[in-house]
Amino acid sequence: EIDMTTSIMVQSINDISSDMNGNAKKITDLSLTSNKVGENAQASIETLLETVEYIDTLHTDIKENTQTTESILVSINNINRLSGNNTKNADNIANLAKELSQKTNALSQNVSVYRT
């Protein structure tokens, strides 16, 4: 009976030892998986940080492009204003030239009266 009890105890200890070895293997596997997850999480964080840097650069570039575009629009408006002024000035010069031509013709006629 002692042999049987001892045999049962040894068998129980062997079963527990086997279960513990299986659990240790599962813990080791879980630890490896956890490490891989940690590495993947770190890689994701680094990718996100790079993405944020690219977005910040893009934002800065967009602001600069917006300012440049606004400056170009102001320049175009100035060109349009100057062009309008040039058109008015050209019209005034044309009118003055026409008037001068008419006065020159009138003077020429007056001079020709005295010549004859």
C-alpha positions as CSV (number, residue, x, y, z in Angstrom):
1,E,0.0,0.0,0.0
2,I,2.9,2.3,0.7
3,D,4.3,1.5,-2.7
4,M,1.0,2.3,-4.3
5,T,0.7,5.6,-2.4
6,T,4.3,6.5,-3.3
7,S,3.6,5.5,-6.9
8,I,0.5,7.8,-7.0
9,M,2.5,10.6,-5.4
10,V,5.4,10.2,-7.9
11,Q,2.9,10.0,-10.8
12,S,1.1,13.2,-9.5
13,I,4.5,15.0,-9.1
14,N,5.4,13.9,-12.7
15,D,2.0,15.1,-14.0
16,I,2.5,18.5,-12.1
17,S,6.0,18.7,-13.4
18,S,4.8,18.1,-16.9
19,D,2.1,20.7,-16.6
20,M,4.6,23.2,-15.2
21,N,6.9,22.5,-18.1
22,G,4.0,23.0,-20.5
23,N,3.0,26.3,-18.7
24,A,6.7,27.4,-18.8
25,K,6.8,26.8,-22.5
26,K,3.5,28.8,-23.0
27,I,4.9,31.6,-20.9
28,T,8.1,31.6,-23.0
29,D,6.1,31.7,-26.2
30,L,3.9,34.5,-24.8
31,S,6.9,36.4,-23.8
32,L,8.4,36.1,-27.3
33,T,5.1,37.2,-28.8
34,S,4.9,40.1,-26.4
35,N,8.4,41.2,-27.4
36,K,7.4,41.1,-31.1
37,V,4.3,43.1,-30.3
38,G,6.5,45.6,-28.5
39,E,8.9,45.8,-31.4
40,N,6.0,46.3,-33.8
41,A,4.5,49.0,-31.5
42,Q,7.8,50.8,-31.5
43,A,8.1,50.6,-35.3
44,S,4.6,52.0,-35.5
45,I,5.4,54.9,-33.1
46,E,8.5,55.7,-35.2
47,T,6.4,55.7,-38.4
48,L,3.8,57.9,-36.8
49,L,6.5,60.4,-35.6
50,E,8.0,60.5,-39.1
51,T,4.5,61.1,-40.5
52,V,3.9,63.9,-38.0
53,E,7.2,65.5,-39.1
54,Y,6.2,65.2,-42.8
55,I,2.8,66.8,-42.0
56,D,4.5,69.6,-40.1
57,T,6.8,70.2,-43.1
58,L,3.8,70.1,-45.5
59,H,1.9,72.5,-43.3
60,T,4.8,75.0,-43.3
61,D,5.2,74.6,-47.1
62,I,1.4,75.2,-47.6
63,K,1.6,78.3,-45.5
64,E,4.6,79.6,-47.5
65,N,2.8,78.8,-50.8
66,T,-0.3,80.6,-49.5
67,Q,1.7,83.7,-48.7
68,T,3.4,83.6,-52.1
69,T,0.1,83.2,-53.8
70,E,-1.3,86.1,-51.9
71,S,1.7,88.2,-52.8
72,I,1.3,87.2,-56.5
73,L,-2.4,88.2,-56.3
74,V,-1.5,91.6,-54.9
75,S,1.1,92.1,-57.7
76,I,-1.5,91.1,-60.3
77,N,-4.0,93.6,-58.8
78,N,-1.3,96.3,-58.9
79,I,-0.6,95.4,-62.6
80,N,-4.3,95.6,-63.4
81,R,-4.5,99.0,-61.7
82,L,-1.4,100.3,-63.5
83,S,-2.8,98.9,-66.8
84,G,-6.0,100.7,-66.2
85,N,-4.1,103.9,-65.5
86,N,-2.0,103.4,-68.6
87,T,-5.1,103.0,-70.7
88,K,-6.6,106.2,-69.3
89,N,-3.3,108.0,-69.9
90,A,-3.1,106.7,-73.5
91,D,-6.7,107.9,-74.1
92,N,-5.8,111.3,-72.7
93,I,-2.6,111.5,-74.9
94,A,-4.7,110.4,-77.9
95,N,-7.2,113.2,-77.2
96,L,-4.5,115.7,-76.7
97,A,-2.8,114.7,-79.9
98,K,-6.1,115.0,-81.8
99,E,-6.6,118.4,-80.2
100,L,-3.0,119.4,-81.1
101,S,-3.5,118.2,-84.6
102,Q,-6.7,120.2,-85.0
103,K,-5.0,123.3,-83.6
104,T,-2.0,122.8,-85.8
105,N,-4.3,122.5,-88.8
106,A,-6.2,125.7,-87.7
107,L,-2.9,127.5,-87.3
108,S,-1.7,126.3,-90.6
109,Q,-4.8,127.7,-92.2
110,N,-4.4,131.0,-90.4
111,V,-0.8,131.2,-91.6
112,S,-1.7,130.3,-95.1
113,V,-4.2,133.2,-95.1
114,Y,-1.4,135.6,-94.4
115,R,0.9,134.1,-97.1
116,T,-1.5,134.8,-99.8
